[in-house]
Amino acid sequence: MPRYEYRCRTCGDTFELSRPMAESSAPATCPAGHDDTVKLLSTVAVGGTAQSASPAPQPSAGGGCCGGGCCGG
């Protein structure tokens, strides 16, 4: 079951609730009993390493940020 993070506008407490996705927009009451809460946007960090099947492309010998000519000089 997903966890959602909320912040109480009355006391400033931040808390989490586990609830079904269908109830993610339902009002939440903070642990202190206040009803004026807002759901926070959550960010998810995924760690690990990626393996590439082919080597990374090498910059062209023509130079410049876009292959030459546009950067002046």
N, C-alpha and C positions, 0 to 999 in steps of 0.2 A: 504494500500500500504506500503511495507517495506521501512524503512529508512536506508540509507547507510552512513557511515562516511568516509570522505576523508581528506587527508592532502596535502597542497600545498607545493611542494618542493622548490618553489621560495621564498615565504614569510613566510612559516611555519604555516600558518593559518589552523585550523581544522574546518571542516564544515560538515553538513549533507544534504543529498538530499533524497527526497521521489521519488521513481521511481519503475516501474514494475520490477519483478525479471528478466524478459527477457532482461532488459537493465542494469542489475547490473554491467556488465563488460564494459559498454560503457564509453568513456572518460568523465571526468567532469571538468568544469572550475570553479576555485575558485571565491569567491565573488569579489576579487580584479582584476579579469580578466586574471589570469595566467592559462596556459594550462598544466603545468607540475605538475600533481597531482597523488596521489596513493590512492587506496581504502584500508582502514584499516580493520583489522579483528575485529569483534565485539564479545564481550562476553555477554551472557545473564544470569542474575541472577534471579532465581525464588525463591520467599519466601513462607513461609507457614509452616504448620506442617503436619507431616505424622502420620497416625494412623495405628498401627500394629494390625493384627488380632490375632497374637500369641505372647507370650512373647519372648524377645531376648534370644538366646541361652546362657547358662551359661558355663564358662570355666570348663574343666574336672578336676577332683581331681588329675589326673595323673601328672599334672604340666608341666612346660616347655612351650616353644613357639610353639612346634609342637606335644605336647602330651608326651614328655619325651624322654630322651636319646640323643638327638642331640645337646643339649646346653652344654654338659660337666658338670663337677662339682660333 
